[in-house]
Amino acid sequence: MEELLEVINEHGDVINILPRSVIHGNPSFMHRVAHVLVFDQTGDLLLQKRSLNKDVAPGKWDTSVGGHVNPGETLLDAARRETAEELGLSQCEPEFIYSYVHSNPYETELVFTHSCVCFGEISFNREEIDEVRYWSTRDILQSLGTGVFSDNFEHEIKMYLKYKGSVK
């Protein structure tokens, strides 16, 4: 059965529920997404290399965790579910840090970004992810604009660095 997603307006109100195949490919249908930035104890950021089978950004390095919010699901529940599904982490407790709109010719997402520190073993979903590894901020900054990251992660890391600079 095809995944159903909530279509939302600019205020975040649900205006419809449509199949993923209708929403993806039409950037006029904004939908909610939960991201989790997973850090290690030294502050390095875990990134996932998306499977070549993915329809969005195949083979690109991307946010630690990212997934659609199911109809009726809370943002925190979506962040927890996606963290467990993608990385096998259930002891990582995501905390909300900011939201933003990400749009490209393929889709428009209202992204709700969370963060957590990982203390456990990562057992990533090999159907969706080809590889995971921790990146230093320096290595991420040196690789921006080179095509190794998804356009969504390029947007995400700029939002995070802006957020991080504002909370010091």
BELQUI-V118011 format. One record per residue. PSI is psi in whole degrees, 0 to 359 (none if undefined). Layout:
# BELQUI-V118011
PSI, PSI
This chain:
# BELQUI-V118011
138, 144, 134, 141, 151, 128, 132, 160, 184, 345, 357, 6, 138, 127, 347, 165, 123, 160, 148, 321, 335, 322, 312, 130, 351, 95, 354, 346, 94, 140, 161, 142, 141, 128, 149, 124, 115, 121, 153, 181, 341, 354, 1, 149, 128, 128, 153, 141, 114, 143, 147, 347, 352, 147, 341, 126, 50, 137, 5, 150, 139, 175, 149, 309, 138, 135, 162, 149, 125, 153, 128, 355, 143, 159, 317, 319, 322, 317, 316, 314, 312, 323, 318, 316, 317, 322, 356, 19, 120, 345, 358, 113, 104, 140, 132, 136, 326, 171, 159, 164, 129, 126, 141, 180, 348, 325, 165, 124, 141, 106, 131, 107, 134, 167, 160, 164, 132, 128, 358, 180, 139, 128, 85, 156, 106, 353, 331, 337, 132, 330, 153, 148, 157, 139, 139, 158, 320, 314, 322, 311, 322, 336, 353, 139, 3, 354, 1, 339, 154, 155, 329, 316, 323, 319, 314, 312, 326, 320, 316, 315, 324, 315, 311, 320, 333, 345, 4, none
